[in-house]
Amino acid sequence: MAAQELLSLGHDVMDIRGTEQKGTTDKDLWKIVQKEKRLLITTDKGFVQNRYEKHHGLLIIRLKQPTFLHQVRTSDHFREVLLPNKRHSATSQTE
C-alpha cells in the first residue's frame, strides 16, 4: 500500500479506497484534489487529460504490473529529483 508508506514518511495522505469517496468520478476527484491543493498519485491514465491544466501536482504511474515497492521507488524518485526539499500533500488512488 503506497498510501500507508507515504503516511509513514510523514506525508499528508488522503486515500479514497475503502471510503464512501471510492467510486467518485474522475472529474469530481480532480475538483477535490485541486480544492485541497494536493498532488494526485494514480495509476488511472484518464487523468493525463488534466496535465496541461493548472494543478498542484499529478503523478500518473504506468506499470505493467503495479507493485507496492515499485510505486514507492517511483514516488521517491519523483519527490527527490523533481521536487527536492518540499513537503507535499498527496491523494492516492493507486491499488
C-alpha positions in Angstrom: 0.0 0.0 0.0 1.8 3.1 -1.3 -0.6 5.4 0.8 0.5 3.8 4.1 4.2 4.1 3.1 3.8 7.8 2.3 2.0 8.3 5.7 4.8 6.5 7.5 7.2 9.0 5.8 5.2 11.9 7.3 3.2 13.0 4.3 -0.4 14.2 4.5 -2.2 11.5 2.5 -5.9 11.1 1.6 -6.6 7.5 0.3 -10.1 7.2 -1.1 -10.0 3.4 -1.3 -12.3 1.8 1.2 -14.2 5.0 1.9 -17.5 6.4 0.7 -15.5 8.5 -1.8 -14.4 5.4 -3.6 -16.1 5.4 -7.0 -16.0 9.2 -7.2 -15.9 10.2 -10.8 -12.5 11.4 -12.1 -14.0 14.8 -12.7 -15.2 15.1 -9.1 -11.9 13.7 -7.7 -9.9 16.2 -9.7 -12.0 19.0 -8.2 -11.4 17.7 -4.7 -7.7 17.4 -5.3 -7.4 20.9 -6.6 -9.5 22.4 -3.9 -7.3 20.8 -1.2 -4.1 21.7 -3.1 -3.0 18.1 -3.3 -0.7 16.1 -5.5 -2.7 13.3 -7.1 -0.9 10.0 -7.4 -2.8 7.5 -9.5 -2.5 4.6 -11.9 -5.6 5.9 -13.8 -4.3 7.1 -17.2 -7.5 9.0 -17.7 -6.0 11.9 -15.7 -3.5 12.5 -18.4 -6.1 14.8 -19.9 -5.6 17.2 -16.9 -1.8 17.6 -17.3 -2.0 20.9 -19.1 -4.4 22.5 -16.6 -3.1 24.5 -13.7 -2.8 22.0 -10.8 -0.9 21.2 -7.6 0.7 18.0 -8.9 -0.1 15.0 -11.0 1.8 11.7 -11.0 0.4 9.0 -13.2 2.2 5.7 -12.5 2.2 3.4 -15.5 3.4 0.0 -14.8 2.9 -3.4 -16.5 2.2 -4.9 -13.0 1.9 -2.2 -10.3 3.7 -3.4 -7.2 4.0 -1.6 -3.9 7.8 -1.5 -4.0 8.0 -0.1 -7.5 5.3 2.6 -6.7 7.3 3.7 -3.6 10.5 3.8 -5.6 8.8 5.8 -8.3 7.3 8.3 -5.9 10.6 8.6 -4.0 12.4 9.4 -7.3 9.7 11.9 -8.2 9.9 13.6 -4.8 13.7 13.6 -4.6 14.6 14.6 -8.1 11.8 16.8 -9.3 10.7 18.4 -6.0 13.7 18.5 -3.7 13.3 19.9 -0.2 9.5 20.2 -0.3 6.8 18.5 1.9 3.8 17.6 -0.2 0.2 16.6 0.4 -0.9 13.7 -1.6 -4.0 11.9 -2.7 -3.6 8.3 -3.5 -5.8 6.4 -5.9 -3.3 3.6 -6.6 -4.0 0.0 -5.8 
